[in-house]
């Protein structure tokens, strides 16, 4: 297979990466996308760093075997640990955290909210990166335990709205943030809910910058697809393949979409050991 015809890889802890895939599809409509969603171990934000690294390497092995020409790490939780695994791939690896921090840094607003999983917030990666790029900005970072899982498992619109109000009211009304960085790829999937509840709040989706950076990277390495037909989306998941197809359609992805089941990496033994040591 020529480099131009190799797929673009996207890894995520679940369906959240479809928010990145749809932006890539708009930017590069003729590229094939290979997507791995580890829904069987979702949410990643509630795992330890050691467990997240193990789960990530499991997905990296999958992508390496399929010789992707670029890898997009859509999951923010994984991206916080990018330096631990970037060297393990022989293709460009793009981080959603870097893209998100750069997007926020270039915004005109001075008070920036960052909403993410608990793990992402605990690393402090976003405030640190934004401070390096734009030290004049004041960053308010918040980690939420339930929102990503609710989006992943199809919670009702009313349940999503209630969770968003509980999570965002403080940032908007007390901290008075002017823009909000959606630092979990699940969150752009409920972007319409956020806009309806907080119409004055400017939202930042890292996927926009990530897709542009991918295009630049592929052009520089002369790996842009020369196909004339639309690209395909091939999904592998440790959860329900049919639900992933439905989720991809809900996210706005069109065209040829296939999905297959893939065995999940089990973490029970480690969990039992922790219980025994406790």
Protein Blocks (a to p, Z undefined) as FASTA:
>chain_A
ZZklpccddddfblmlmmmmmmmmmmmmmbccdddddfklccfklpcfklmmmmmmmmmm
mmmmnopabdcdfblklmmmmmmmmmmpccdcddfklmmmmmmmmpmbfbdcddddfklm
mnommmmmmmmmmmmbccdddddfklmmmmmnopafklmmmmmmmmmmmmmmmnopabdc
dfbfklmmmmmmmmmmmmmbccddfklmmmmmmmmmmmmnopacfbfbdcddddddfbdf
klmmmmmmmnopgcjddddddddddfklmmmmmmmmZZ
